[in-house]
Amino acid sequence: MNESLTYSPTGAPTRDRTHTLFAQTMGYVAVTAALFALGAWLGRDLTGAVGIIAFIASFACLIGMYFAVRRSVQLAVALLGGFGLLTGVAVAPLIAYYASADPQALWEAGGATALFIAGFGAAGYATRRDLTALARGCSWALVALIVFGIVLIFVHIPAAAGADH
């Protein structure tokens, strides 16, 4: 099959092209997650303002990706890798603290993240239907879930575990 972008009369990409694009995207997600883990491992002994500087640099990579994607895909991919690595370095002291307090919880969180990335990637790759109609509802559900989580930070739930102090 021709590798050029082929459009159907309605303007939607063909199924083969959609799967190729999705596979590339999931590859970028996996590489970014791996670079995040590498950055967290490299920065595990850092202290002080290094994490804040790494966070600011990772944010600069995000802004750079916005502008680079129009000019060069390779530059945008490199900035994505830099974002993953720098974000890992930025949160490394926090992850190291959690690892010293409860390493099992850290392993479970990492495993759950890997399973979700793999599971949703496989489900997205195997789906034959166009799911863009669900995008708006899922986006609002995500916003509602985030708001609910923030509200739960400030709300005392009497029946919650450990609420008897």
Summary of the structure (lengths in Angstrom):
residues: 165
radius of gyration: 20.0
end to end distance: 65.7
largest distance: 66.1
contacts: 388
relative contact order: 0.10
helix: 75%
strand: 1%
